[in-house]
Amino acid sequence: MKTELHVHTRFSHDSLLGLNLLAVMCKIKKINCVVICDHNTISGVYKARKVLSNYGIGVIAGEEIFTDSGEIIGLFLKKNIPPGLTAIETVYSIKSQGGLVYIPHPYDCKRCKTVLKVEALKEIADQIDFIEVHNGRNISLDFSIRQKEIADQYTDSEKTVRICGS
């Protein structure tokens, strides 16, 4: 199974990607499952499932949640998690749904308002299931290098999976 773990759709404030175009792109790239993780909502997941299932593409419910310390993604969610909670409260909300915790772009000087602060990262480090070491919006290879350094410094590589997000 080839899965894309960090996809925004038109239901997110920073994306214009329609669901039919997403399906075509997935087919071209032979991706058969996507995690829809729009900002502060899972409402697009339900519509995505209807459209993408027609193309044989599975959809995992995710949400990129803006906490009081930066962004955290929850995977396998059943309901929205409100923005503005602390990182610890957000992680608790994700885990209480049986979800997994994913840290997107742990370094990006162009998105410094959304990057999870190091203090929060340290507080939740033992609860992190995935951490990005490359993000498709990185404008420099240096960002990916720094993201991997942060992952290695604050999380256990035996327990926390390093991933790439688009």
C-alpha positions in Angstrom: 0.0 0.0 0.0 1.3 3.4 -1.0 0.0 6.1 1.3 0.4 9.9 1.3 0.3 11.1 4.9 -0.2 14.9 4.8 -2.8 16.1 2.3 -4.8 19.3 2.4 -7.9 19.8 0.3 -10.1 22.8 -0.5 -11.6 22.4 3.0 -8.3 23.8 4.4 -7.6 27.5 4.3 -4.2 27.0 2.5 -5.3 24.7 -0.3 -7.4 24.8 -3.5 -7.0 21.1 -4.3 -10.3 19.6 -5.4 -11.1 16.0 -4.7 -11.3 14.8 -8.3 -7.9 16.4 -9.1 -6.5 14.7 -5.9 -7.9 11.4 -7.2 -6.3 11.8 -10.6 -2.9 12.8 -9.0 -3.0 9.7 -6.7 -3.8 7.4 -9.6 -0.9 8.9 -11.6 1.5 8.4 -8.7 0.0 5.0 -7.8 -1.0 6.2 -4.3 -3.9 4.1 -3.0 -4.5 5.8 0.3 -4.3 9.4 1.6 -4.6 11.0 5.0 -6.7 14.1 4.6 -5.5 16.5 7.3 -7.1 19.8 6.7 -6.5 22.6 9.2 -8.8 22.5 12.2 -11.5 20.3 10.6 -12.2 16.7 9.5 -15.3 17.7 7.6 -13.6 17.3 4.2 -12.8 13.7 5.1 -16.4 12.6 4.7 -16.7 14.1 1.2 -13.2 12.8 0.2 -14.2 9.3 1.1 -17.2 9.5 -1.2 -15.2 10.8 -4.1 -12.0 8.9 -3.7 -13.6 5.5 -3.1 -14.9 5.7 -6.7 -11.2 5.6 -7.7 -10.3 2.8 -5.3 -8.4 5.2 -3.0 -8.8 4.9 0.8 -9.0 7.9 3.1 -7.7 8.1 6.6 -9.3 10.9 8.8 -6.7 13.4 10.0 -6.7 16.9 11.2 -3.9 19.5 11.4 -4.7 21.2 14.7 -3.4 24.6 15.6 -2.5 24.4 19.4 -1.4 27.2 21.6 2.2 26.1 20.8 2.0 25.3 17.0 0.6 22.5 14.9 0.0 18.8 15.6 -1.7 16.3 13.3 -4.0 13.7 14.6 -4.5 10.5 12.5 -7.5 8.1 12.6 -9.8 10.7 14.2 -13.5 10.2 14.7 -14.3 13.8 15.5 -12.8 17.3 15.3 -10.4 18.5 17.9 -10.8 22.2 18.6 -7.9 24.6 17.9 -6.2 26.5 20.8 -5.7 23.7 23.2 -2.3 23.1 24.8 -0.1 20.5 23.1 -0.7 18.1 25.9 -4.5 18.5 25.7 -4.4 18.0 22.0 -2.4 14.8 22.3 -4.8 13.6 24.9 -7.7 14.3 22.6 -6.0 12.5 19.8 -5.1 9.4 21.9 -8.6 9.3 23.5 -10.0 8.7 20.0 -7.6 5.9 19.4 -5.6 8.2 17.1 -1.9 8.6 16.4 0.1 11.8 17.0 2.0 13.2 14.0 4.3 16.3 14.1 4.4 18.2 10.8 7.3 20.3 9.7 9.1 20.6 13.0 11.3 23.3 11.5 10.4 25.9 8.9 11.6 29.5 9.3 8.9 30.6 6.8 6.1 29.1 8.8 7.5 29.9 12.3 4.0 30.7 13.7 2.8 27.2 12.9 5.8 25.1 13.8 5.4 23.3 17.2 7.5 25.1 19.8 10.5 23.1 21.2 9.1 23.3 24.7 5.9 21.6 23.6 7.7 19.1 21.5 9.7 18.1 24.6 6.6 17.8 26.7 4.9 15.4 24.3 7.9 13.6 22.9 7.1 10.2 24.4 3.6 10.4 22.8 4.7 11.2 19.2 4.0 8.4 16.7 5.3 10.2 13.6 7.5 13.2 12.9 8.2 14.7 9.5 11.8 14.9 8.4 10.8 16.3 5.0 7.8 18.4 3.9 7.0 19.1 0.3 6.7 22.8 1.0 10.3 23.0 2.3 11.9 25.7 0.2 15.4 24.6 1.1 17.2 21.3 1.7 18.5 22.9 4.9 14.9 22.7 6.2 14.8 18.9 5.8 18.3 18.6 7.4 17.1 20.7 10.4 13.8 18.7 10.6 15.7 15.4 10.8 18.1 16.9 13.5 15.1 17.9 15.6 13.5 14.5 15.2 16.7 12.8 16.2 17.2 15.2 19.2 13.8 15.0 20.7 12.3 11.7 19.7 13.3 8.0 20.0 14.0 6.6 16.5 12.9 3.2 17.8 9.4 4.5 18.7 8.8 7.5 16.5 8.5 6.9 12.7 10.3 9.5 10.5 8.2 10.4 7.5 7.9 12.7 4.5 4.8 14.8 3.9 3.7 16.6 0.8 
